[in-house]
Amino acid sequence: GTVVKDTVQSQTFVNYAVGSLQLSKTVESLSPSDETRDFDFRITLIPGEGRTGAYGATQYNSDGTTSDVDVNFTNGVAIVELKHGESIVINNLPAGKQYSIEELNADGFWVEADNATGDIDVGKTEAAAFINTRQTGELHVRKYVPGAPADTNPEFEFIVTLTDAAYINGTFGDMTF
């Protein structure tokens, strides 16, 4: 405002109690491409009505660098994107709110979430961690030779073809892909 000589003026300031939320991502997979894949997370503040705007955050990248970014909330909901080895700390969130974090695109992975829901406490950083483990399976091959008596010692050769070979590299048992 404007200061006018010989008049009393007042200004009201409202201080809000705030806390922070850290979200980290780990991927356990044999495929190097999984470590560079983007994973999306929905962060919801509860209640979230009226919580619209940008909150300053620090993103910790897998190469050890950091970036100052904004996380945009609309009615208490924001989407963030992380890769393996990355984390983000969102600052100045309203204390007293509850939060919930959901991973949106983890098809093909088992997801373990630690502290995915909780409360934003004054002056503290709440830490949530998501670990994705690539879903794998087993292959059992058994040869049946009909007739009696059968020779049980001959060797047979089998060809195994994988349709989603992008995720399979290396030696598994006696097979190399």
Order of alpha helices (4+ residues) and beta strands (2+ residues): beta-alpha-beta-beta-beta-beta-beta-beta-beta-beta-beta-beta-beta
